[in-house]
């Protein structure tokens, strides 16, 4: 029996293997255009400028902070040495300008300086340096008495050194010193008392102005510049200043002692140069501060104990003066109701 065999069937179309896809490479970044480059550069410059400005601001703020702290320290710094100086030195107290209750040469200021100077263990002596035309006999008397008290308490010598001028109340104070030194051209003395005033009663009479002064007390209007000075009132005023003059003379005699030469003009209110003051016994010799510290005291280092106004006080005074001047100007210039 015949068996039929069949050959394997072949596909009419043969399958072709697929070619794998080649991956596409990323395209290079797009190059910025010219205006974009310029914008980037401007942005960088702007940021750099802002950083520099910030650094400068911080630097200036720190600088102002340091200056502010330094200024505040200067404002309130005490100009008077309050600490004790251990090394040997000459203690200096300045008597400068007019002597009055509200001046730098007033009793309150000078007494405070003298107390500090005498209390310092390192101070070998106290020197008062004078450049003063005088002033209040009351203020001078207070300082005079305090010098004598402190000398006895601390057993320290006191010297007066005159530079340009030591007259009237200033010499009153100087006479409390153990010795007085002057320059040959210094002006010294003026041991006298005065009352200076003006009388406007004659002018008022010519202008037809009547002075209406009502007082309780016969002499309450003594030395009123708008009223005539009666002989009795002149005598009263003269007696008053004569008493003060005698107090002045007594203080000078007590301080200078036998060194004074008896001259009828000594207490007449005259002023002498330094050379003549030495001859009259109003001064002891010719010398300046450095010479006295070096040769007389024996302590060449000089420390100033005089309280000086700090910056804050000067500013307050100037501000107050300017404020007052502005108020007066405003009142003067403002319209008035009539």
C-alpha positions as CSV (number, residue, x, y, z in Angstrom):
1,X,0.0,0.0,0.0
2,X,1.4,3.0,-1.0
3,X,1.9,5.8,1.7
4,X,1.8,9.4,0.6
5,X,4.5,11.7,2.2
6,X,4.2,15.5,2.3
7,X,7.2,18.0,2.4
8,X,7.2,20.8,4.9
9,X,5.4,23.8,3.7
10,X,7.4,26.9,3.1
11,X,6.1,30.4,3.6
12,X,5.8,32.3,0.4
13,X,7.3,35.4,2.1
14,X,10.3,35.1,4.4
15,X,10.4,37.5,7.6
16,X,13.2,40.1,7.6
17,X,14.7,40.9,11.0
18,X,13.8,44.7,12.0
19,X,16.8,47.0,12.2
20,X,17.0,48.6,15.7
21,X,16.4,52.5,15.8
22,X,19.5,54.5,16.3
23,X,19.0,56.9,19.3
24,X,19.1,60.6,18.3
25,X,21.8,62.7,20.0
26,X,20.6,65.7,22.0
27,X,20.8,68.9,20.1
28,X,23.3,71.4,21.4
29,X,21.9,74.3,23.6
30,X,20.7,77.2,21.7
31,X,23.4,80.0,21.9
32,X,22.1,83.1,23.5
33,X,21.6,86.1,21.4
34,X,23.6,89.3,21.8
35,X,20.9,91.1,23.7
36,X,20.6,88.2,26.2
37,X,24.3,88.3,26.9
38,X,24.1,92.0,27.6
39,X,21.1,91.5,29.9
40,X,23.0,88.8,31.9
41,X,26.0,91.1,32.3
42,X,23.9,94.0,33.4
43,X,22.2,91.7,36.0
44,X,25.6,90.6,37.4
45,X,26.8,94.2,37.5
46,X,23.6,95.2,39.3
47,X,24.0,92.5,41.9
48,X,27.7,93.4,42.5
49,X,26.8,97.0,42.9
50,X,24.1,96.1,45.5
51,X,26.5,94.0,47.4
52,X,29.1,96.8,47.4
53,X,26.4,99.3,48.6
54,X,25.4,96.9,51.4
55,X,29.0,96.5,52.5
56,X,29.5,100.3,52.5
57,X,26.3,100.8,54.5
58,X,27.3,98.3,57.1
59,X,30.8,99.8,57.3
60,X,29.4,103.3,57.7
61,X,26.9,102.2,60.3
62,X,29.7,100.6,62.3
63,X,31.8,103.7,61.9
64,X,29.0,105.9,63.1
65,X,28.3,103.6,66.0
66,X,32.0,103.8,67.1
67,X,32.0,107.6,66.7
68,X,28.7,107.8,68.6
69,X,30.0,105.8,71.5
70,X,33.2,107.8,71.6
71,X,31.2,111.1,71.4
72,X,29.0,110.0,74.3
73,X,32.0,109.1,76.4
74,X,33.5,112.5,75.6
75,X,30.2,114.3,76.4
76,X,30.0,112.9,79.9
77,X,33.7,112.4,80.7
78,X,34.7,114.1,83.9
79,X,37.5,116.5,83.2
80,X,38.5,116.7,86.8
81,X,41.0,114.0,87.9
82,X,39.0,112.2,90.6
83,X,41.5,109.3,91.2
84,X,44.4,109.4,93.6
85,X,47.8,109.8,91.9
86,X,50.5,107.9,93.8
87,X,53.5,109.5,92.3
88,X,54.9,112.8,93.6
89,X,53.6,115.8,91.7
90,X,52.5,119.4,92.0
91,X,48.8,119.9,92.2
92,X,47.5,122.8,90.1
93,X,44.3,124.7,90.5
94,X,43.5,127.4,87.9
95,X,41.9,130.7,88.9
96,X,40.9,132.0,85.5
97,X,38.5,134.8,84.6
98,X,36.0,136.7,86.7
99,X,35.4,135.4,90.3
100,X,31.6,135.0,90.8
101,X,29.0,132.5,92.0
102,X,28.3,131.1,88.5
103,X,31.7,131.4,86.8
104,X,34.5,128.9,86.4
105,X,36.4,130.8,89.1
106,X,33.5,130.6,91.6
107,X,33.9,129.4,95.2
108,X,32.0,126.1,94.5
109,X,34.3,125.2,91.6
110,X,37.6,126.2,93.3
111,X,36.8,124.7,96.7
112,X,36.0,121.3,95.1
113,X,39.3,121.4,93.1
114,X,41.2,122.4,96.2
115,X,39.8,119.6,98.3
116,X,40.8,117.0,95.7
117,X,44.2,118.5,95.3
118,X,45.0,118.6,99.1
119,X,43.5,115.1,99.6
120,X,45.8,113.5,97.0
121,X,48.6,111.7,98.8
122,X,51.0,112.2,95.9
123,X,50.5,116.0,95.8
124,X,53.6,117.6,97.4
125,X,52.1,121.1,97.3
126,X,49.2,123.0,95.8
127,X,49.7,125.8,93.3
128,X,47.1,128.3,92.3
129,X,47.7,129.9,88.9
130,X,46.0,133.3,88.4
131,X,44.7,135.0,85.4
132,X,41.8,137.0,86.9
133,X,40.7,140.6,87.2
134,X,38.9,139.8,90.4
135,X,35.1,139.8,91.2
136,X,33.0,139.0,94.1
137,X,34.6,139.6,97.6
138,X,32.2,137.0,99.0
139,X,33.4,134.3,96.7
140,X,37.0,135.3,97.3
141,X,36.5,135.2,101.0
142,X,35.1,131.7,100.9
143,X,38.0,130.4,98.9
144,X,40.5,132.3,101.1
145,X,39.1,130.7,104.3
146,X,39.0,127.2,102.7
147,X,42.7,127.5,101.6
148,X,43.7,128.3,105.2
149,X,41.6,125.4,106.6
150,X,43.0,122.9,104.1
151,X,46.6,124.0,104.7
152,X,46.2,123.4,108.4
153,X,44.4,120.1,107.9
154,X,46.8,118.5,105.4
155,X,50.0,120.2,106.3
156,X,50.8,121.0,102.7
157,X,52.3,124.3,101.3
158,X,50.3,126.5,98.9
159,X,51.9,128.7,96.3
160,X,50.3,131.3,94.0
161,X,51.7,131.9,90.5
162,X,50.5,135.0,88.7
163,X,50.7,135.1,84.9
164,X,49.0,138.2,83.4
165,X,46.7,139.5,86.1
166,X,45.9,139.0,89.7
167,X,43.8,141.9,90.9
168,X,41.2,142.7,93.5
169,X,39.3,139.5,94.6
170,X,41.9,137.4,92.8
171,X,44.7,138.9,95.0
172,X,42.4,138.4,98.0
173,X,42.6,134.6,97.3
174,X,46.3,134.7,96.5
175,X,47.2,136.3,99.8
176,X,46.2,133.0,101.5
177,X,49.1,131.3,99.8
178,X,52.4,130.7,101.6
179,X,54.3,132.4,98.8
180,X,53.3,134.4,95.7
181,X,55.3,134.3,92.5
182,X,54.8,136.7,89.6
183,X,56.3,137.7,86.2
184,X,58.0,141.0,86.1
185,X,55.2,142.3,83.8
186,X,52.3,140.8,85.7
187,X,49.6,143.1,87.0
188,X,49.1,142.7,90.7
189,X,47.1,144.4,93.5
190,X,44.0,146.6,93.2
191,X,43.3,146.1,96.9
192,X,40.1,148.1,97.0
193,X,36.3,147.8,96.6
194,X,33.9,149.5,94.3
195,X,30.3,149.8,93.4
196,X,29.7,150.7,89.8
197,X,26.3,151.9,88.6
198,X,24.6,154.4,86.3
199,X,22.1,157.1,87.0
200,X,19.4,157.8,84.5
201,X,17.3,160.3,86.5
202,X,18.6,163.3,84.6
203,X,17.9,161.7,81.2
204,X,14.5,160.7,82.3
205,X,13.7,164.2,83.5
206,X,14.7,165.6,80.0
207,X,12.5,163.0,78.4
208,X,9.6,163.7,80.7
209,X,9.6,160.3,82.2
210,X,8.5,160.0,85.8
211,X,10.0,157.3,88.1
212,X,7.4,155.7,90.4
213,X,9.2,153.7,93.0
214,X,7.2,152.6,96.0
215,X,9.2,150.9,98.8
216,X,8.6,149.6,102.3
217,X,11.7,150.7,104.2
218,X,13.4,154.1,104.0
219,X,16.5,152.8,102.1
220,X,15.0,149.9,100.1
221,X,15.6,151.8,96.9
222,X,19.3,152.4,97.7
223,X,21.3,152.8,94.5
224,X,18.3,152.6,92.2
225,X,19.6,153.8,88.9
226,X,16.4,155.6,88.0
227,X,16.2,157.7,91.1
228,X,18.5,160.5,92.2
229,X,21.3,159.5,94.6
230,X,20.7,161.4,97.9
231,X,23.7,162.4,100.1
232,X,22.5,160.2,102.9
233,X,22.3,157.2,100.6
234,X,25.8,157.9,99.2
235,X,27.1,158.0,102.7
236,X,25.5,154.6,103.5
237,X,26.9,153.0,100.4
238,X,30.3,154.4,101.1
239,X,30.3,153.1,104.7
240,X,29.3,149.6,103.4
241,X,32.1,149.3,100.9
242,X,34.6,150.8,103.4
243,X,33.8,147.9,105.8
244,X,34.4,145.4,103.0
245,X,37.7,147.2,102.2
246,X,38.8,146.8,105.7
247,X,38.0,143.1,105.6
248,X,40.1,142.8,102.4
249,X,43.0,144.7,104.0
250,X,42.9,142.5,107.1
251,X,43.0,139.3,105.0
252,X,46.0,140.6,103.0
253,X,47.9,141.6,106.2
254,X,47.1,138.3,107.8
255,X,48.4,136.4,104.8
256,X,51.4,138.5,103.9
257,X,52.4,139.5,107.4
258,X,55.7,141.4,107.9
259,X,56.6,141.0,104.2
260,X,54.4,144.0,103.4
261,X,56.1,147.3,103.0
262,X,54.3,150.2,104.7
263,X,53.3,152.4,101.7
264,X,50.3,154.8,101.9
265,X,49.2,153.7,98.4
266,X,49.5,150.0,99.1
267,X,45.7,149.6,99.8
268,X,44.5,152.4,97.6
269,X,43.3,150.2,94.8
270,X,46.4,150.8,92.6
271,X,47.8,148.0,90.4
272,X,51.5,147.4,90.2
273,X,53.6,145.4,87.8
274,X,55.3,142.2,89.1
275,X,58.7,143.7,89.8
276,X,57.1,146.5,91.9
277,X,54.8,144.0,93.6
278,X,57.9,142.1,94.8
279,X,59.4,145.4,96.1
280,X,56.2,146.2,98.0
281,X,56.0,142.7,99.6
282,X,52.9,141.8,97.6
283,X,54.8,139.0,96.0
284,X,57.9,137.0,96.9
285,X,59.7,136.5,93.7
286,X,59.8,136.2,89.9
287,X,58.9,132.7,88.6
288,X,56.5,130.8,86.5
289,X,54.6,127.5,87.2
290,X,57.3,125.2,85.8
291,X,60.0,126.9,87.9
292,X,57.9,126.7,91.1
293,X,57.1,123.1,90.5
294,X,60.7,122.1,89.8
295,X,62.7,124.4,92.1
296,X,60.3,125.3,94.9
297,X,58.0,122.3,95.3
298,X,60.5,119.7,94.0
299,X,57.9,117.8,92.0
300,X,58.3,118.7,88.3
301,X,55.2,116.8,87.2
302,X,52.1,119.0,87.3
303,X,48.6,117.6,87.5
304,X,45.6,120.0,86.9
305,X,42.8,119.5,89.4
306,X,40.6,122.3,88.1
307,X,37.2,121.1,86.9
308,X,36.6,122.0,83.3
309,X,33.3,122.0,81.5
310,X,32.9,118.9,79.4
311,X,31.5,119.0,75.9
312,X,27.9,118.3,77.0
313,X,27.9,121.3,79.3
314,X,29.3,123.6,76.7
315,X,26.7,122.4,74.2
316,X,23.9,122.8,76.6
317,X,25.0,126.4,77.4
318,X,25.4,127.2,73.7
319,X,22.0,125.7,73.0
320,X,20.4,127.6,75.8
321,X,22.0,130.8,74.6
322,X,20.9,130.2,71.1
323,X,17.4,129.2,72.2
324,X,17.1,132.4,74.3
325,X,18.3,134.5,71.5
326,X,15.8,132.9,69.1
327,X,13.0,133.5,71.6
328,X,13.9,137.2,71.9
329,X,14.1,137.6,68.2
330,X,10.7,135.9,67.7
331,X,9.1,138.1,70.3
332,X,10.7,141.2,68.7
333,X,9.6,140.2,65.1
334,X,6.1,139.0,66.0
335,X,3.1,141.3,65.3
336,X,1.5,142.9,68.3
337,X,-2.1,143.6,69.0
338,X,-2.8,147.3,69.7
